[in-house]
Amino acid sequence: MILHVYTSDDVWLRAASEFIFSGLSEAREVRNAREAPQRSLHLCLAGGATPKPIYEALARDPRSVEISDARSIHLWVGDEREAAGGSGFRNSEMIAAAFKYSPTAFVLHQWPPGRRALAARTYEEELSTFASERVRANQPIFDLTILGMGEDGHTAGLFSLDDFQSPADSLKRATILPNSLVMLTEAPQEPKSRMTLAPEILRSSRRILVLMQGLTKVRVLIANLVGEREDPIKHFLNETCEVIARI
């Protein structure tokens, strides 16, 4: 894991953007080298306020158009809240708004609104179509996963270590067991009912980018790195992960 710390919003945004385009370019090169039959690129995106300006910059960047001319870019939402449309709580709506006016033809896959049990089943069915193709080709489901982190060390819709005790204990098993690509979890604050992609699906990404802002969050991250804490974020701090922080 590599930690980058910046003190300027502009530099932080540029560093994150460069990491994302580097990841997309790397994935495109891997596809070309292997002559992979599936030509699309798949990104898993975090919700919350922190990544929104980066998504808006990604949507405007001409490099997105260049990459999408050769391969379609699919955007998946890593976790979602059970909340009414237009409530301001849904990650899917924030991401849709950030990419709304992009000249690039991004393909956004949103969690359906409504009761979360049905929404999670529907989303899992949609994701499993792509996941099966990627696994058969010996490729990770996501080329890049973007995560955030709360001040309590949670990430995506994973709020406690108990959320890691799921049946999805391996990527192979996760793609064949029912209801294992997604999980239903409970947040400590409202709206408490959450839906999230399973940790092994997120962890198996080709590259992982963790975005954060604030010294408090950086201290929580470091405490996880040195063994003073064990929060959900700790389970993603592997050799494929880079953290880009603004303090």
Backbone as numpy.savetxt, mean C-alpha at the origin, in Angstrom:
# Nx Ny Nz CAx CAy CAz Cx Cy Cz
16.48 -2.46 5.68 15.65 -1.27 5.68 16.51 -0.02 5.68
16.11 0.99 4.94 16.83 2.25 4.87 15.89 3.37 5.34
16.38 4.23 6.22 15.61 5.36 6.72 16.18 6.65 6.17
15.32 7.44 5.52 15.69 8.77 5.02 14.89 9.79 5.82
15.54 10.80 6.35 14.87 11.83 7.14 15.13 13.19 6.50
14.06 13.97 6.29 14.16 15.28 5.66 13.48 16.32 6.53
13.88 17.56 6.37 13.29 18.65 7.15 12.49 19.60 6.28
12.36 19.29 5.00 11.63 20.15 4.07 10.53 19.34 3.40
9.33 19.90 3.33 8.22 19.22 2.66 8.54 18.96 1.20
9.13 19.94 0.52 9.42 19.80 -0.90 10.43 18.68 -1.15
11.48 18.63 -0.35 12.50 17.60 -0.53 11.93 16.23 -0.19
11.12 16.17 0.86 10.45 14.91 1.24 9.57 14.40 0.10
8.80 15.30 -0.50 7.92 14.92 -1.60 8.71 14.43 -2.80
9.80 15.14 -3.13 10.61 14.73 -4.27 11.27 13.37 -4.03
11.74 13.15 -2.81 12.39 11.87 -2.50 11.40 10.72 -2.62
10.18 10.93 -2.14 9.16 9.89 -2.24 8.79 9.62 -3.69
8.65 10.69 -4.47 8.31 10.53 -5.88 9.39 9.76 -6.63
10.65 10.09 -6.34 11.75 9.39 -7.01 11.77 7.91 -6.65
11.49 7.61 -5.40 11.45 6.20 -4.99 10.34 5.46 -5.74
9.19 6.08 -5.86 8.06 5.44 -6.54 8.39 5.18 -8.01
8.94 6.18 -8.69 9.25 5.99 -10.12 10.41 5.02 -10.31
11.32 5.00 -9.37 12.38 4.00 -9.43 11.80 2.60 -9.32
10.84 2.43 -8.42 10.19 1.13 -8.26 9.41 0.72 -9.48
8.71 1.66 -10.09 7.95 1.36 -11.30 8.87 1.00 -12.45
9.96 1.74 -12.58 10.91 1.45 -13.66 11.56 0.09 -13.47
11.90 -0.23 -12.24 12.50 -1.53 -11.95 11.54 -2.66 -12.30
10.28 -2.50 -11.90 9.28 -3.53 -12.20 9.07 -3.68 -13.70
9.08 -2.57 -14.41 8.92 -2.63 -15.86 10.08 -3.37 -16.51
11.29 -3.11 -16.01 12.46 -3.79 -16.57 12.43 -5.29 -16.29
11.96 -5.67 -15.11 11.84 -7.09 -14.78 10.86 -7.77 -15.73
9.74 -7.10 -15.98 8.75 -7.66 -16.90 9.36 -7.84 -18.30
10.07 -6.81 -18.76 10.65 -6.88 -20.10 11.69 -8.00 -20.19
12.52 -8.14 -19.16 13.57 -9.16 -19.18 12.99 -10.56 -19.18
11.88 -10.74 -18.46 11.28 -12.06 -18.36 10.21 -12.30 -19.42
9.95 -11.28 -20.22 8.88 -11.35 -21.20 7.59 -11.82 -20.53
7.31 -11.20 -19.38 6.16 -11.61 -18.59 4.86 -11.40 -19.37
3.98 -12.38 -19.33 2.74 -12.26 -20.09 1.82 -11.16 -19.56
1.88 -10.91 -18.26 1.03 -9.86 -17.71 1.76 -8.53 -17.78
1.22 -7.60 -18.52 1.94 -6.36 -18.82 1.64 -5.25 -17.82
0.72 -5.45 -16.92 0.33 -4.37 -16.01 1.24 -4.29 -14.80
1.30 -3.09 -14.21 2.02 -2.84 -12.97 1.00 -2.60 -11.87
1.31 -3.05 -10.65 0.34 -2.98 -9.56 0.95 -2.31 -8.34
0.31 -1.23 -7.89 0.72 -0.50 -6.70 -0.36 -0.63 -5.63
0.06 -0.82 -4.39 -0.86 -0.81 -3.26 -0.63 0.48 -2.48
-1.69 1.24 -2.26 -1.56 2.58 -1.71 -2.12 2.69 -0.29
-1.45 3.51 0.51 -1.91 3.81 1.86 -2.96 4.91 1.83
-3.79 4.94 2.85 -4.75 6.03 3.01 -4.20 7.07 3.97
-5.10 7.90 4.47 -4.69 8.95 5.40 -4.24 10.20 4.70
-3.92 11.21 5.49 -3.56 12.52 4.93 -2.11 12.59 4.44
-1.22 11.83 5.05 0.21 11.97 4.74 0.55 11.76 3.27
0.05 10.70 2.60 0.50 10.46 1.23 -0.24 11.27 0.16
-1.27 12.00 0.53 -2.10 12.67 -0.49 -1.28 13.58 -1.41
-0.41 14.47 -0.91 0.35 15.33 -1.84 1.27 14.53 -2.75
1.74 13.39 -2.29 2.59 12.56 -3.14 1.77 11.93 -4.25
0.56 11.49 -3.94 -0.31 10.95 -4.98 -0.65 12.01 -6.01
-0.91 13.22 -5.55 -1.22 14.31 -6.48 -0.03 14.60 -7.39
1.17 14.56 -6.83 2.37 14.77 -7.65 2.56 13.63 -8.64
2.31 12.41 -8.21 2.41 11.24 -9.08 1.42 11.35 -10.23
0.23 11.82 -9.93 -0.80 11.95 -10.96 -0.41 12.96 -12.03
0.32 14.01 -11.65 0.70 15.07 -12.60 1.98 14.78 -13.34
2.80 13.91 -12.81 4.15 13.72 -13.34 4.11 13.07 -14.73
4.79 13.67 -15.72 4.77 13.09 -17.08 5.39 11.70 -17.15
6.20 11.33 -16.17 6.77 9.99 -16.18 5.69 8.91 -16.02
4.61 9.26 -15.36 3.50 8.31 -15.23 2.90 8.00 -16.60
2.78 9.04 -17.42 2.25 8.84 -18.78 3.18 7.97 -19.58
4.47 8.22 -19.46 5.45 7.44 -20.21 5.38 5.96 -19.86
5.30 5.67 -18.56 5.24 4.28 -18.12 3.93 3.63 -18.53
2.83 4.35 -18.39 1.52 3.77 -18.69 1.29 3.60 -20.18
2.08 4.26 -21.02 1.95 4.05 -22.46 2.28 2.61 -22.83
3.19 2.00 -22.06 3.60 0.63 -22.34 2.87 -0.38 -21.47
2.55 -0.01 -20.27 1.91 -0.94 -19.33 0.87 -0.20 -18.51
-0.29 -0.80 -18.33 -1.31 -0.18 -17.50 -0.87 -0.21 -16.03
-1.21 0.84 -15.29 -0.83 0.96 -13.89 -2.10 0.81 -13.05
-2.13 -0.24 -12.24 -3.28 -0.51 -11.38 -2.98 -0.02 -9.97
-3.94 0.69 -9.38 -3.82 1.21 -8.02 -4.80 0.47 -7.12
-4.28 -0.15 -6.07 -5.10 -0.86 -5.09 -5.03 -0.12 -3.76
-6.11 -0.14 -3.01 -6.17 0.55 -1.72 -5.89 -0.48 -0.62
-4.84 -0.23 0.16 -4.40 -1.23 1.12 -5.36 -1.50 2.25
-6.09 -0.49 2.69 -7.05 -0.70 3.77 -8.16 0.32 3.64
-9.27 0.02 4.28 -10.44 0.89 4.16 -11.24 0.88 5.46
-12.02 1.93 5.62 -12.92 2.06 6.77 -14.35 1.75 6.34
-15.11 1.14 7.23 -16.54 0.97 6.96 -17.21 2.31 7.26
-17.43 3.09 6.22 -17.99 4.43 6.38 -18.79 4.77 5.13
-19.75 5.66 5.31 -20.61 6.05 4.19 -19.83 6.85 3.17
-20.22 6.73 1.91 -19.63 7.55 0.86 -19.85 9.02 1.14
-18.81 9.83 0.91 -18.91 11.26 1.16 -18.69 11.65 2.60
-18.37 10.69 3.47 -18.18 10.98 4.89 -16.81 11.60 5.18
-15.88 11.47 4.22 -14.53 11.95 4.43 -13.62 10.95 5.12
-14.16 9.78 5.45 -13.37 8.76 6.13 -12.80 7.70 5.19
-13.30 7.61 3.98 -12.91 6.51 3.09 -11.61 6.81 2.35
-10.64 5.91 2.51 -9.36 6.06 1.80 -9.55 6.03 0.29
-10.47 5.18 -0.17 -10.71 5.05 -1.61 -11.08 6.40 -2.23
-11.90 7.17 -1.53 -12.33 8.45 -2.08 -11.20 9.47 -2.10
-10.34 9.45 -1.07 -9.18 10.36 -1.06 -8.28 10.06 -2.23
-8.00 8.78 -2.47 -7.11 8.39 -3.55 -7.73 8.71 -4.90
-9.02 8.45 -5.04 -9.71 8.76 -6.30 -9.63 10.25 -6.60
-9.79 11.10 -5.58 -9.72 12.54 -5.78 -8.31 12.97 -6.17
-7.29 12.35 -5.59 -5.91 12.72 -5.89 -5.55 12.42 -7.34
-6.11 11.36 -7.90 -5.78 10.96 -9.27 -6.85 11.36 -10.29
-7.85 12.10 -9.86 -9.02 12.39 -10.70 -8.66 13.06 -12.02
-7.77 14.03 -11.98 -7.48 14.81 -13.19 -6.14 14.43 -13.83
-5.68 13.25 -13.52 -4.40 12.81 -14.08 -4.54 12.50 -15.57
-3.58 12.91 -16.39 -3.60 12.53 -17.81 -3.26 11.05 -18.02
-2.76 10.41 -16.96 -2.42 8.99 -17.04 -3.66 8.15 -16.77
-3.82 7.09 -17.51 -5.00 6.23 -17.35 -4.75 5.20 -16.24
-4.66 5.69 -15.00 -4.54 4.78 -13.87 -5.83 3.97 -13.73
-5.68 2.72 -13.32 -6.84 1.87 -13.05 -6.96 1.74 -11.53
-7.95 2.39 -10.96 -8.12 2.41 -9.51 -9.13 1.35 -9.08
-8.71 0.50 -8.15 -9.58 -0.54 -7.59 -9.98 -0.10 -6.18
-11.24 0.26 -6.00 -11.72 0.77 -4.71 -12.49 -0.30 -3.95
-12.36 -0.25 -2.62 -13.22 -1.09 -1.79 -14.66 -0.59 -1.97
-15.62 -1.48 -2.19 -17.00 -1.03 -2.34 -17.53 -0.43 -1.04
-18.42 0.54 -1.12 -19.06 1.05 0.10 -20.06 0.03 0.63
-20.54 0.27 1.82 -21.52 -0.64 2.41 -20.92 -1.48 3.51
-21.67 -2.51 3.91 -21.24 -3.38 5.00 -19.91 -4.04 4.67
-19.01 -4.05 5.64 -17.63 -4.44 5.33 -17.47 -5.91 4.98
-18.28 -6.79 5.52 -18.12 -8.21 5.20 -18.33 -8.44 3.71
-19.37 -7.84 3.15 -19.63 -7.97 1.72 -18.59 -7.22 0.92
-18.22 -6.02 1.38 -17.21 -5.22 0.66 -15.88 -5.96 0.60
-15.49 -6.60 1.70 -14.22 -7.32 1.74 -14.25 -8.52 0.81
-15.36 -9.25 0.77 -15.45 -10.40 -0.13 -15.37 -9.96 -1.58
-16.04 -8.86 -1.89 -16.03 -8.36 -3.27 -14.63 -7.92 -3.67
-13.95 -7.22 -2.77 -12.60 -6.74 -3.07 -11.63 -7.90 -3.23
-11.78 -8.89 -2.37 -10.91 -10.05 -2.45 -11.09 -10.79 -3.77
-12.32 -10.91 -4.22 -12.57 -11.58 -5.50 -11.91 -10.82 -6.64
-11.98 -9.49 -6.58 -11.37 -8.67 -7.63 -9.84 -8.82 -7.61
-9.26 -8.76 -6.42 -7.81 -8.88 -6.30 -7.32 -10.28 -6.68
-8.07 -11.30 -6.33 -7.62 -12.68 -6.57 -7.45 -12.97 -8.06
-8.20 -12.28 -8.90 -8.06 -12.46 -10.35 -6.64 -12.11 -10.80
-6.13 -10.98 -10.30 -4.78 -10.56 -10.65 -3.74 -11.34 -9.86
-4.03 -11.63 -8.59 -3.06 -12.31 -7.74 -2.70 -13.68 -8.28
-3.68 -14.41 -8.76 -3.42 -15.75 -9.27 -2.46 -15.71 -10.45
-2.65 -14.75 -11.34 -1.76 -14.62 -12.50 -0.34 -14.30 -12.07
-0.20 -13.42 -11.08 1.13 -13.00 -10.64 1.86 -14.16 -9.96
1.15 -14.90 -9.12 1.79 -16.00 -8.41 2.20 -17.10 -9.37
1.35 -17.39 -10.35 1.70 -18.42 -11.34 2.95 -18.02 -12.12
3.14 -16.72 -12.30 4.33 -16.23 -13.01 5.52 -16.01 -12.06
5.36 -16.47 -10.82 6.42 -16.32 -9.80 6.77 -14.86 -9.58
5.75 -14.01 -9.55 5.91 -12.59 -9.32 5.14 -12.17 -8.07
5.62 -11.16 -7.33 4.82 -10.65 -6.21 3.55 -10.00 -6.72
2.52 -10.00 -5.91 1.25 -9.40 -6.33 1.44 -7.91 -6.61
2.15 -7.23 -5.72 2.35 -5.79 -5.87 3.81 -5.48 -6.21
3.99 -4.60 -7.17 5.33 -4.13 -7.51 5.83 -3.14 -6.47
4.91 -2.40 -5.88 5.26 -1.42 -4.85 4.09 -1.27 -3.89
4.37 -1.33 -2.61 3.37 -1.07 -1.58 3.78 0.16 -0.80
2.86 1.11 -0.68 3.08 2.32 0.11 2.30 2.19 1.41
2.99 2.37 2.52 2.37 2.29 3.84 2.56 3.60 4.58
1.66 3.87 5.49 1.83 4.95 6.45 2.06 4.33 7.82
2.13 5.16 8.83 2.25 4.66 10.20 1.62 5.65 11.16
0.81 5.15 12.08 0.24 6.00 13.11 1.21 6.19 14.27
0.92 7.13 15.15 1.79 7.37 16.30 1.81 6.20 17.27
0.85 5.27 17.12 0.83 4.07 17.95 1.56 2.90 17.28
2.15 3.14 16.10 2.90 2.10 15.40 2.06 1.21 14.51
0.78 1.52 14.35 -0.04 0.69 13.45 0.24 1.08 12.00
-0.06 0.18 11.10 0.09 0.47 9.67 -0.99 -0.27 8.92
-1.42 0.29 7.78 -2.57 -0.23 7.03 -3.73 -0.37 8.01
-4.47 -1.49 7.92 -5.55 -1.72 8.88 -5.13 -2.70 9.95
-3.85 -2.70 10.31 -3.28 -3.63 11.27 -2.93 -2.87 12.54
-3.68 -3.13 13.60 -3.57 -2.31 14.81 -2.93 -3.01 16.00
-2.81 -4.33 15.93 -2.18 -5.06 17.03 -1.45 -6.27 16.46
-0.60 -6.85 17.27 0.14 -8.04 16.82 -0.79 -9.22 16.60
-1.97 -9.21 17.23 -2.95 -10.27 17.00 -3.42 -10.30 15.55
-3.35 -9.15 14.88 -3.78 -9.09 13.48 -2.84 -9.87 12.56
-1.69 -10.27 13.07 -0.75 -11.04 12.26 -0.94 -12.55 12.44
-1.86 -12.93 13.33 -2.13 -14.35 13.54 -3.27 -14.80 12.65
-3.12 -14.61 11.35 -4.16 -14.96 10.38 -3.77 -16.23 9.65
-4.71 -16.83 8.92 -4.39 -18.01 8.13 -3.41 -17.73 7.00
-3.23 -16.46 6.65 -2.36 -16.13 5.51 -0.90 -16.15 5.94
-0.39 -17.36 6.28 0.97 -17.44 6.79 2.00 -17.63 5.69
1.55 -17.68 4.45 2.48 -17.68 3.32 1.74 -17.19 2.10
2.49 -16.66 1.14 1.85 -16.12 -0.06 1.12 -17.22 -0.81
1.74 -18.40 -0.93 1.11 -19.50 -1.66 -0.21 -19.88 -1.01
-0.18 -20.04 0.32 -1.39 -20.44 1.01 -2.46 -19.35 0.93
-2.00 -18.08 0.99 -2.94 -16.97 0.98 -3.72 -16.90 -0.32
-3.17 -17.35 -1.41 -3.87 -17.24 -2.68 -4.86 -18.38 -2.91
-4.81 -19.41 -2.09 -5.72 -20.53 -2.33 -6.75 -20.70 -1.22
-6.49 -20.10 -0.06 -7.47 -20.19 1.01 -8.53 -19.10 0.84
-9.80 -19.41 1.08 -10.83 -18.38 1.01 -10.64 -17.35 2.11
-10.99 -16.12 1.81 -10.97 -15.03 2.79 -9.60 -14.84 3.42
-8.53 -15.02 2.66 -7.20 -14.85 3.24 -6.41 -13.72 2.60
-6.90 -13.14 1.53 -6.24 -11.98 0.95 -6.58 -10.72 1.73
-7.72 -10.72 2.39 -8.17 -9.56 3.14 -8.54 -9.97 4.56
-8.58 -8.99 5.45 -8.93 -9.22 6.85 -9.87 -8.14 7.32
-10.68 -8.48 8.31 -11.51 -7.51 9.01 -10.86 -7.25 10.36
-10.60 -5.99 10.68 -9.92 -5.64 11.92 -10.68 -4.53 12.63
-10.27 -4.25 13.87 -10.91 -3.22 14.68 -9.88 -2.17 15.08
-10.21 -0.91 14.81 -9.33 0.20 15.20 -9.70 0.69 16.59
-8.77 1.30 17.31 -9.09 1.82 18.65 -9.93 3.09 18.60
-10.03 3.74 17.42 -10.80 4.96 17.32 -11.81 4.83 16.18
-12.81 5.70 16.18 -13.83 5.69 15.15 -13.29 6.23 13.83
-13.80 5.70 12.72 -14.66 4.51 12.61 -13.86 3.24 12.88
-14.35 2.41 13.79 -13.58 1.28 14.29 -13.56 0.09 13.33
-14.60 -0.09 12.54 -14.68 -1.26 11.65 -13.81 -1.03 10.43
-12.78 -1.87 10.27 -11.82 -1.69 9.20 -11.71 -2.94 8.33
-11.20 -2.75 7.12 -10.88 -3.82 6.19 -9.46 -3.58 5.73
-8.68 -4.63 5.59 -7.29 -4.46 5.18 -6.80 -5.66 4.39
-5.85 -5.43 3.52 -5.18 -6.55 2.90 -4.34 -7.25 3.96
-4.23 -8.56 3.85 -3.52 -9.35 4.85 -2.03 -8.99 4.87
-1.40 -9.08 6.04 0.00 -8.64 6.15 0.95 -9.37 5.21
0.76 -10.67 4.99 1.68 -11.39 4.12 1.55 -10.92 2.67
0.37 -10.49 2.27 0.18 -9.96 0.92 0.94 -8.64 0.78
0.83 -7.78 1.79 1.53 -6.51 1.76 3.04 -6.70 1.84
3.47 -7.61 2.72 4.90 -7.84 2.93 5.59 -8.45 1.73
4.84 -9.14 0.88 5.44 -9.83 -0.26 5.72 -8.90 -1.43
5.39 -7.63 -1.30 5.60 -6.66 -2.37 7.07 -6.61 -2.79
7.30 -6.31 -4.07 8.67 -6.20 -4.56 9.44 -5.12 -3.80
8.80 -3.99 -3.55 9.40 -2.92 -2.76 8.34 -2.33 -1.85
8.76 -1.84 -0.69 7.85 -1.24 0.28 8.37 0.16 0.62
7.47 1.12 0.58 7.79 2.50 0.95 6.90 2.89 2.13
7.52 3.30 3.23 6.78 3.80 4.39 6.95 5.31 4.44
5.83 6.01 4.44 5.84 7.47 4.50 5.39 7.93 5.88
6.08 8.92 6.41 5.65 9.46 7.71 6.09 10.91 7.85
5.37 11.61 8.71 5.70 12.99 9.03 5.63 13.18 10.54
6.62 13.85 11.08 6.62 14.16 12.50 7.68 13.40 13.28
8.32 14.09 14.21 9.38 13.50 15.02 8.85 12.37 15.90
7.62 12.52 16.38 7.05 11.47 17.24 7.00 10.14 16.52
6.59 10.15 15.28 6.50 8.90 14.52 7.89 8.33 14.25
8.85 9.18 13.97 10.21 8.70 13.74 10.75 8.02 14.99
10.46 8.59 16.16 10.91 7.99 17.41 10.26 6.62 17.63
8.97 6.49 17.29 8.29 5.20 17.40 8.94 4.19 16.46
9.24 4.63 15.26 9.89 3.75 14.28 11.24 3.26 14.81
12.06 4.17 15.31 13.38 3.80 15.81 13.26 2.86 17.01
12.27 3.10 17.86 12.06 2.20 19.00 11.75 0.79 18.54
11.05 0.65 17.43 10.79 -0.67 16.87 12.07 -1.27 16.29
12.90 -0.44 15.69 14.14 -0.94 15.09 15.13 -1.45 16.13
15.18 -0.79 17.29 16.17 -1.17 18.31 15.61 -2.14 19.33
14.36 -2.55 19.16 13.78 -3.56 20.04 13.12 -3.04 21.29
12.93 -1.73 21.39 12.25 -1.17 22.56 10.74 -1.33 22.46
10.22 -1.49 21.24 8.79 -1.69 21.00 8.62 -2.76 19.94
7.42 -3.33 19.92 7.05 -4.20 18.82 5.63 -3.87 18.40
5.52 -3.07 17.38 4.24 -2.65 16.82 4.07 -3.28 15.44
2.87 -3.20 14.86 2.67 -3.77 13.53 3.68 -3.31 12.49
4.12 -2.05 12.55 5.04 -1.54 11.53 6.34 -2.34 11.52
6.75 -2.88 12.65 8.03 -3.59 12.74 8.10 -4.75 11.77
6.95 -5.36 11.48 6.92 -6.55 10.64 7.07 -6.23 9.15
7.20 -4.95 8.82 7.40 -4.55 7.42 8.78 -3.95 7.18
9.57 -3.84 8.22 10.87 -3.19 8.11 11.92 -4.22 7.69
11.81 -4.67 6.44 12.71 -5.71 5.94 13.63 -5.13 4.86
14.34 -6.01 4.16 15.33 -5.56 3.18 14.72 -4.90 1.95
13.41 -5.07 1.73 12.75 -4.43 0.59 12.17 -3.07 0.94
12.31 -2.65 2.20 11.61 -1.47 2.71 12.54 -0.27 2.82
12.00 0.90 2.45 12.65 2.17 2.74 11.62 3.09 3.39
12.06 3.84 4.36 11.22 4.80 5.08 11.64 6.20 4.69
10.69 7.02 4.27 10.98 8.42 3.93 10.16 9.28 4.88
10.87 9.98 5.76 10.24 10.72 6.85 10.52 12.21 6.73
9.56 12.98 7.20 9.70 14.45 7.28 9.55 14.85 8.74
10.53 15.55 9.29 10.45 16.01 10.69 10.50 17.52 10.74
